[in-house]
Amino acid sequence: MAADEREILDWSTFGTASRELAETIAADRFRPDAIIAIARGGLPLAGALGYALDVKMLGSLNVEFYTGVESRLDEPVVLPPTLDRESLVGKRILLADDVADSGRTLALVLQLLEAGGGEVRTVCLYSKPGTVHEPFYVWKRTERWIMFPWSSAGPVAYPADALEEDAEGAA
């Protein structure tokens, strides 16, 4: 994929985007009791919004859908550890993720959280055409593949001897 076919988000722009989203949410008079991130991509946004909106009740739900660049499972899958949904019953919840691409992950988690009877609104940095769930709050719409500052460099490499130690410990 050519570089001009990608949307690049750097840390500085992420700071601007998250602050603008917080201002939009506050102007809308939505005061969440809790912010829940869809891990892993929603964690940075949830943290930034937690500080900007002065919300201390933050949590996350692990959902796997994407397995690589433009590669995904057939359906999103909730992974452990799971969220303590009972503590969220009747609460105003802001559900955060990095992007509404297909929207299927957002739709799945939204359904789980709405079962608690509270008001749930979604927020994403980006939304793409064709999503099955358009976020309630979105910073930008794009058709491009997005390079996020927290994932674009890939994982760091462990020293070879650390990998050997892990293998020995598992035996």
LUMMILO-320222 format. One record per residue (C-alpha): x, y, z; residue in one letter. Coordinates in nm, 3 decimals. Layout:
REM residues N
       u       v       w residuo
       X       Y       Z       a
...
END
This chain:
REM residues 171
       u       v       w residuo
   0.000   0.000   0.000       m
   0.144   0.336  -0.102       a
   0.210   0.595   0.167       a
  -0.035   0.839   0.005       d
  -0.310   0.579   0.052       e
  -0.264   0.597   0.430       r
  -0.399   0.832   0.691       e
  -0.114   0.916   0.931       i
  -0.197   1.012   1.290       l
   0.100   1.128   1.497       d
   0.105   1.183   1.874       w
   0.065   1.560   1.848       s
  -0.239   1.532   1.623       t
  -0.381   1.262   1.852       f
  -0.361   1.514   2.138       g
  -0.549   1.771   1.932       t
  -0.807   1.515   1.816       a
  -0.880   1.379   2.162       s
  -0.916   1.729   2.306       r
  -1.153   1.831   2.025       e
  -1.362   1.520   2.086       l
  -1.376   1.598   2.459       a
  -1.490   1.952   2.384       e
  -1.760   1.820   2.149       t
  -1.884   1.574   2.414       i
  -1.891   1.846   2.682       a
  -2.069   2.091   2.450       a
  -2.327   1.817   2.389       d
  -2.378   1.806   2.770       r
  -2.309   1.432   2.785       f
  -2.142   1.361   3.121       r
  -2.035   0.996   3.123       p
  -2.013   0.810   3.451       d
  -1.764   0.572   3.291       a
  -1.547   0.547   2.983       i
  -1.490   0.200   2.842       i
  -1.217   0.133   2.588       a
  -1.220  -0.138   2.329       i
  -0.870  -0.277   2.376       a
  -0.624  -0.228   2.239       r
  -0.687   0.058   1.995       g
  -0.937   0.243   2.213       g
  -0.711   0.256   2.520       l
  -0.519   0.575   2.431       p
  -0.839   0.763   2.343       l
  -1.023   0.644   2.656       a
  -0.734   0.758   2.876       g
  -0.713   1.099   2.710       a
  -1.089   1.149   2.735       l
  -1.087   1.035   3.097       g
  -0.853   1.318   3.188       y
  -1.018   1.578   2.962       a
  -1.371   1.502   3.086       l
  -1.260   1.437   3.447       d
  -1.397   1.082   3.447       v
  -1.214   0.844   3.679       k
  -1.419   0.530   3.617       m
  -1.239   0.376   3.321       l
  -1.238   0.018   3.200       g
  -1.170  -0.189   2.895       s
  -1.301  -0.485   2.707       l
  -1.068  -0.696   2.498       n
  -1.203  -0.772   2.153       v
  -1.009  -0.932   1.871       e
  -1.116  -0.875   1.514       f
  -0.815  -0.754   1.315       y
  -0.527  -0.998   1.291       t
  -0.306  -0.780   1.069       g
  -0.313  -0.508   0.806       v
  -0.648  -0.547   0.630       e
  -0.678  -0.899   0.775       s
  -0.953  -0.994   1.018       r
  -1.149  -1.279   1.170       l
  -1.499  -1.366   1.045       d
  -1.656  -1.218   1.361       e
  -1.523  -1.010   1.653       p
  -1.443  -1.220   1.961       v
  -1.448  -1.099   2.323       v
  -1.132  -1.212   2.504       l
  -1.050  -1.241   2.873       p
  -1.022  -1.069   3.106       p
  -1.382  -0.962   3.074       t
  -1.536  -0.638   3.194       l
  -1.726  -0.614   3.523       d
  -2.052  -0.518   3.354       r
  -2.251  -0.526   3.678       e
  -2.070  -0.213   3.800       s
  -2.194  -0.031   3.489       l
  -2.566  -0.109   3.523       v
  -2.771   0.207   3.474       g
  -2.464   0.425   3.409       k
  -2.396   0.676   3.131       r
  -2.113   0.513   2.936       i
  -1.882   0.649   2.671       l
  -1.748   0.360   2.460       l
  -1.416   0.449   2.295       a
  -1.231   0.292   2.004       d
  -0.974   0.413   1.755       d
  -1.173   0.350   1.436       v
  -1.517   0.236   1.320       a
  -1.400   0.040   1.018       d
  -1.660  -0.232   0.967       s
  -1.825  -0.116   1.290       g
  -1.891  -0.475   1.393       r
  -1.671  -0.458   1.704       t
  -1.845  -0.139   1.820       l
  -2.187  -0.293   1.753       a
  -2.100  -0.605   1.954       l
  -1.968  -0.417   2.259       v
  -2.248  -0.159   2.238       l
  -2.503  -0.440   2.258       q
  -2.325  -0.590   2.561       l
  -2.316  -0.255   2.744       l
  -2.671  -0.150   2.654       e
  -2.795  -0.469   2.822       a
  -2.714  -0.289   3.151       g
  -2.992  -0.039   3.089       g
  -2.782   0.277   3.091       g
  -2.715   0.524   2.815       e
  -2.420   0.429   2.595       v
  -2.262   0.659   2.338       r
  -1.972   0.570   2.113       t
  -1.668   0.779   2.027       v
  -1.396   0.709   1.770       c
  -1.109   0.903   1.625       l
  -1.203   0.781   1.277       y
  -1.502   0.642   1.095       s
  -1.495   0.472   0.756       k
  -1.764   0.447   0.491       p
  -1.969   0.130   0.517       g
  -1.943   0.095   0.894       t
  -2.246  -0.080   1.041       v
  -2.223   0.153   1.341       h
  -2.156   0.522   1.289       e
  -2.004   0.652   1.614       p
  -2.206   0.908   1.808       f
  -1.890   1.123   1.821       y
  -1.619   1.104   1.555       v
  -1.319   1.325   1.491       w
  -1.258   1.246   1.122       k
  -1.393   1.031   0.839       r
  -1.159   0.858   0.596       t
  -1.147   0.579   0.342       e
  -0.774   0.520   0.392       r
  -0.584   0.270   0.604       w
  -0.489   0.451   0.926       i
  -0.142   0.450   1.079       m
  -0.177   0.511   1.454       f
   0.125   0.625   1.657       p
   0.079   0.343   1.909       w
   0.083   0.062   1.653       s
   0.251   0.174   1.331       s
   0.608   0.083   1.438       a
   0.512  -0.273   1.533       g
   0.621  -0.462   1.843       p
   0.972  -0.420   1.980       v
   1.205  -0.716   1.943       a
   1.299  -0.916   2.251       y
   1.657  -1.040   2.282       p
   1.690  -1.401   2.163       a
   1.793  -1.522   2.510       d
   1.471  -1.377   2.660       a
   1.268  -1.587   2.417       l
   1.469  -1.895   2.516       e
   1.402  -1.823   2.885       e
   1.027  -1.800   2.812       d
   1.035  -2.133   2.629       a
   1.224  -2.298   2.918       e
   0.981  -2.155   3.174       g
   0.685  -2.295   2.981       a
   0.831  -2.645   2.969       a
END
